[in-house]
Amino acid sequence: MPTILVTGSAGFIGSNFVRFVRTQRPDWRVIAFDALTYAGNLENLSDCLHDGVCRFIRGDIADGRALEPCFADGLDAVVNFAAESHVDRSILGAQEFVRTNVIGLQVLLDLARTYPVRRFLQVSTDEVYGSLGSEGFFSEETPLAPNSPYSASKAAADLLARAYHKTFDLPILVTRCSNNYGPYQFPEKLIPLFVTNLLGKQRVPLYGDGLNVRDWIHVEDHCEALLTVLEQAPPGSTYNIGGRRELPNIEIARRILQHLGHDESWIQYVKDRPGHDRRYSVDIARIERDLGWRPRIDFEKGLAQTIEWYRTNEPWWRRIKTGDYLTYYEKQYGRRDSGGRTVGGVVGADR
């Protein structure tokens, strides 16, 4: 029975990946590892932790003592989602981004050297490539040119992973994905922020002229791509993952407004953030050609489903916006220390 370690498992993409693996590979054992800092919400895994398949461990990936027992017990694969990921927060302070995204990865890689694994998947972002003009695409050979402290920390992590493959022959895989959307996304990101603001009768803040362009992919398509890379890609390879659906932010806002019955007076234009990349778009020809993966979920249908999820799961996002989610599981599984991390508690049992 394969055993995989999924770090950052209580975040948006990590929790969706755990759920996807449980559905697609029910014979796998999953160790879900997360520090439960502000963006880690154990409620995201509430349907995964009591069936004997998924085991949750609270811990910081920069803390080798917390991680080592996971490796020592034997792992087949590591999938690293753990990251500080919000660009605005990285502009306010970069230290935690370097600590988690770079040093945390280094700790994971060193443990993978000591306790060898068959596969190590580093989940990255298209933001490491920088900004595009109105034409062209990022390929896997595009030079890294990050423009924010967040994307710089992810680029550093990608290079560190590559170096460990070249120097120590670790079975490293790297994926770089475009903007995700879907259920359980923390409502500081664009789509859930706009949806939850409007559901709460608040205007939506739109940076600059709203013409920054992103390629959008549903999180379930991303998870399917990640599982495909994990199982099929040769060690040392890098794959771009995208949805082939480019839209400017103003168009995203308009579609959400239309779904929820509001006009454009609900848009509040705000000062653009420093270093705001104008356009991202990834070429996914390599993963389509080599591994046969391609996105399946139509954006319009996926957006409508996502809006409906937030509409029907209002208590979930309300607890986040009020801060109550920070104590939601604390009451059941332990207390939080001064750094916001949950102390104590392993949830779920091995099969």
C-alpha positions in Angstrom: 0.0 0.0 0.0 1.7 3.2 -1.1 2.2 6.0 1.5 2.5 9.6 0.5 3.3 12.7 2.5 1.2 15.8 1.5 2.6 19.0 3.1 0.4 22.1 3.2 -2.5 19.7 3.2 -4.9 22.0 5.0 -4.6 24.8 2.4 -6.7 25.3 -0.7 -4.9 23.1 -3.3 -3.4 20.7 -0.8 -6.8 19.8 0.8 -8.3 19.4 -2.7 -5.4 17.1 -3.7 -5.9 14.9 -0.5 -9.6 14.6 -1.4 -8.8 13.8 -5.0 -6.2 11.1 -4.1 -8.7 9.5 -1.6 -11.2 9.2 -4.5 -8.8 8.2 -7.3 -6.4 6.0 -5.3 -8.3 4.7 -2.3 -5.6 2.1 -1.5 -3.0 4.8 -0.8 -2.2 5.9 2.8 -2.0 9.7 3.1 -0.1 11.6 5.8 -1.5 15.1 5.7 1.0 17.6 7.2 0.3 21.3 7.9 1.4 24.0 10.3 -2.1 25.5 10.5 -0.9 29.0 10.1 -3.5 31.6 9.0 -4.2 30.0 5.6 -4.3 26.4 7.0 -7.8 25.4 7.9 -8.3 21.9 9.3 -12.0 22.2 8.5 -10.9 21.8 4.8 -10.1 18.2 5.6 -13.0 17.5 7.9 -14.4 14.8 5.6 -11.0 13.0 5.2 -9.7 12.4 8.7 -11.9 9.7 10.2 -11.9 6.8 7.7 -8.6 5.2 8.6 -6.9 6.3 5.4 -5.8 9.8 6.0 -3.7 10.8 9.1 -3.2 14.5 10.0 0.0 15.7 11.7 0.4 19.3 12.8 3.9 20.6 12.0 6.1 23.2 10.4 8.1 21.9 7.3 11.1 24.0 8.5 11.2 21.9 11.7 13.0 18.7 10.8 12.2 17.1 14.2 8.5 17.3 13.4 8.9 15.9 9.9 11.5 13.1 10.5 9.1 10.5 12.0 7.0 10.7 8.8 10.1 9.9 6.7 11.5 7.3 9.1 8.3 5.3 9.0 8.7 4.9 5.2 7.3 7.0 2.4 6.8 6.3 -1.3 6.3 9.9 -2.3 6.3 13.5 -1.1 4.0 16.2 -2.6 5.0 19.6 -1.3 2.2 22.3 -1.3 3.4 24.0 1.9 4.0 27.6 1.1 3.3 31.2 2.0 1.6 32.2 -1.2 -0.1 35.6 -1.0 1.8 38.3 -3.0 0.4 41.2 -1.0 1.6 39.7 2.3 5.0 39.1 0.8 5.3 42.8 0.0 4.5 43.6 3.6 7.2 41.2 4.9 9.2 38.5 3.1 10.8 36.7 6.0 8.1 34.0 6.5 8.1 33.4 2.7 11.8 32.7 2.6 11.6 30.5 5.8 8.7 28.3 4.6 9.2 28.3 0.8 13.0 28.0 0.7 14.3 26.7 4.1 11.3 24.5 4.6 11.9 22.9 1.2 15.6 22.4 2.1 14.6 20.5 5.2 12.2 18.3 3.2 14.9 17.6 0.6 17.6 16.7 3.2 15.1 14.2 4.9 14.4 12.7 1.4 18.2 12.1 1.1 18.4 10.4 4.5 15.2 8.4 4.0 14.9 7.9 0.3 11.6 8.3 -1.5 10.6 7.2 -5.0 9.1 10.5 -6.0 9.3 14.1 -4.7 6.9 16.6 -6.3 7.6 20.3 -5.7 4.4 22.2 -6.5 5.3 25.7 -7.9 3.7 28.5 -9.7 3.8 30.3 -13.1 4.7 33.5 -11.2 8.3 32.4 -11.2 8.6 33.3 -14.8 7.7 37.0 -14.3 5.5 39.0 -16.6 4.4 38.6 -20.2 3.5 41.1 -22.8 0.3 40.9 -24.8 1.6 37.9 -26.8 3.5 34.7 -26.2 3.5 32.0 -23.5 5.8 30.7 -20.7 7.4 27.4 -21.6 9.3 25.2 -19.2 12.5 26.7 -20.8 11.5 30.3 -20.1 14.2 31.9 -17.8 13.0 32.6 -14.2 12.4 36.3 -13.6 10.2 36.7 -10.5 8.9 40.1 -9.6 7.6 39.8 -6.0 9.1 38.4 -2.8 6.6 35.6 -3.0 7.5 34.5 -6.5 11.2 35.0 -5.8 11.0 32.6 -2.9 9.2 30.0 -5.1 11.8 30.4 -7.9 14.6 29.9 -5.3 12.8 26.7 -4.2 12.5 25.4 -7.8 16.3 26.0 -8.3 17.1 24.3 -5.0 15.0 21.3 -6.0 16.8 21.1 -9.3 20.1 21.3 -7.6 19.3 18.4 -5.3 18.3 16.3 -8.3 21.5 17.1 -10.1 23.8 16.8 -7.1 22.2 14.0 -5.1 20.1 12.3 -7.8 16.9 12.9 -5.8 13.8 11.9 -7.9 12.6 15.5 -8.1 9.5 16.6 -10.2 8.5 20.3 -10.5 5.1 21.6 -11.7 4.3 25.3 -12.4 0.6 26.0 -12.5 -1.5 29.0 -13.5 -4.2 30.6 -11.3 -6.5 28.1 -9.5 -10.1 28.5 -8.5 -12.6 26.2 -6.8 -13.9 25.2 -3.4 -12.0 25.8 -0.2 -9.9 28.7 -1.5 -8.9 31.2 1.2 -11.0 34.3 0.7 -8.1 36.7 0.2 -7.6 35.4 -3.4 -9.4 37.2 -6.2 -12.4 34.9 -7.0 -13.4 33.9 -3.5 -12.8 37.5 -2.3 -15.1 38.9 -4.9 -17.8 36.3 -4.3 -17.8 36.5 -0.6 -17.7 40.3 -0.5 -20.7 40.4 -2.8 -22.5 37.7 -0.8 -21.8 39.9 2.3 -23.1 43.0 0.5 -19.6 44.6 0.1 -18.0 46.0 -3.0 -15.1 44.2 -4.7 -11.6 45.8 -4.8 -10.0 45.7 -8.2 -6.4 46.6 -8.6 -5.4 49.3 -11.1 -7.3 49.3 -14.4 -8.3 45.6 -14.0 -6.6 44.6 -17.2 -4.0 42.2 -15.6 -4.5 38.9 -17.4 -4.3 35.4 -15.8 -4.8 31.9 -17.1 -7.4 30.1 -15.0 -7.7 26.4 -14.1 -10.1 24.6 -11.9 -8.4 23.1 -8.9 -9.7 19.6 -9.7 -8.0 19.7 -13.1 -4.8 20.8 -11.4 -5.1 17.9 -9.0 -5.5 15.5 -11.8 -2.5 16.9 -13.5 -0.4 16.6 -10.3 -1.4 13.0 -9.9 -0.5 12.3 -13.5 3.0 13.9 -13.1 3.5 12.1 -9.8 2.9 8.7 -11.3 4.2 9.1 -14.8 6.8 11.8 -15.2 10.5 11.0 -15.4 12.6 12.3 -12.4 14.2 15.7 -13.1 11.3 16.9 -15.3 9.3 20.1 -15.1 5.8 20.6 -16.4 3.6 23.7 -16.8 0.0 23.2 -15.9 -2.7 25.6 -17.1 -6.4 25.8 -18.1 -6.0 27.5 -21.5 -8.5 30.2 -20.3 -7.0 33.7 -20.2 -9.1 36.5 -18.8 -8.4 40.0 -17.5 -9.4 40.6 -13.9 -12.1 43.0 -14.9 -13.8 40.3 -16.9 -13.6 37.9 -13.9 -15.3 40.7 -11.8 -18.0 41.2 -14.4 -18.9 37.5 -14.6 -19.1 37.2 -10.8 -21.3 40.3 -10.7 -23.6 38.9 -13.3 -23.9 35.6 -11.5 -24.8 37.4 -8.3 -27.1 40.0 -9.9 -25.0 43.1 -9.4 -23.9 45.8 -11.8 -20.4 47.4 -12.1 -21.1 50.0 -9.5 -20.1 47.3 -7.0 -16.5 47.5 -8.3 -14.1 49.6 -6.3 -11.0 50.4 -8.2 -8.0 50.6 -5.8 -4.3 51.6 -6.3 -2.3 48.9 -8.0 0.1 46.9 -6.0 3.9 47.3 -6.5 5.4 45.0 -9.1 2.0 43.7 -10.3 2.7 41.4 -13.2 0.7 42.3 -16.3 0.0 38.9 -17.8 0.7 35.2 -17.2 0.1 32.4 -19.7 1.7 29.0 -19.8 2.3 26.7 -22.6 1.0 23.2 -21.6 2.0 21.4 -24.8 4.7 19.4 -23.0 2.3 17.8 -20.4 -0.3 17.2 -23.1 2.3 15.5 -25.4 4.3 13.5 -22.8 1.6 12.5 -20.3 -1.7 12.9 -22.2 -3.2 15.3 -19.6 -5.4 18.3 -20.6 -7.8 20.4 -18.7 -11.5 19.2 -18.8 -13.6 21.6 -16.8 -15.1 24.5 -18.8 -14.4 27.8 -17.1 -17.9 29.2 -17.2 -19.3 26.0 -15.8 -16.6 25.8 -13.2 -17.0 29.4 -12.1 -20.8 28.9 -11.7 -20.2 25.8 -9.6 -17.6 27.6 -7.5 -19.9 30.6 -6.8 -22.6 28.2 -5.8 -20.2 26.4 -3.4 -19.4 29.6 -1.6 -23.1 30.5 -1.5 -24.0 27.1 0.1 -21.0 27.0 2.4 -21.4 30.5 3.9 -20.6 29.3 7.5 -17.1 28.1 6.2 -16.1 31.5 4.8 -17.8 33.5 7.5 -15.6 31.7 10.1 -12.5 32.7 8.1 -13.5 36.4 7.7 -14.3 36.7 11.4 -11.2 34.7 12.5 -13.4 32.1 14.3 -11.9 29.3 12.1 -8.6 29.7 14.1 -10.3 28.1 17.1 -12.8 25.9 15.2 -10.6 22.8 15.5 -8.4 24.1 18.3 -11.3 23.2 20.6 -11.2 19.6 19.5 -7.6 18.8 18.7 -5.4 21.1 20.8 -4.5 24.7 21.5 -2.5 27.2 19.5 0.8 28.7 20.5 1.7 32.4 20.2 2.8 31.9 16.6 -0.7 30.7 15.6 0.3 27.0 15.3 -1.7 24.2 16.8 0.1 22.4 19.5 -0.4 18.7 19.9 -2.8 16.3 18.3 -2.6 13.7 15.5 -6.0 13.3 13.8 -7.1 10.2 12.1 -5.6 6.7 12.2 -3.6 4.6 9.9 -5.4 1.8 8.2 
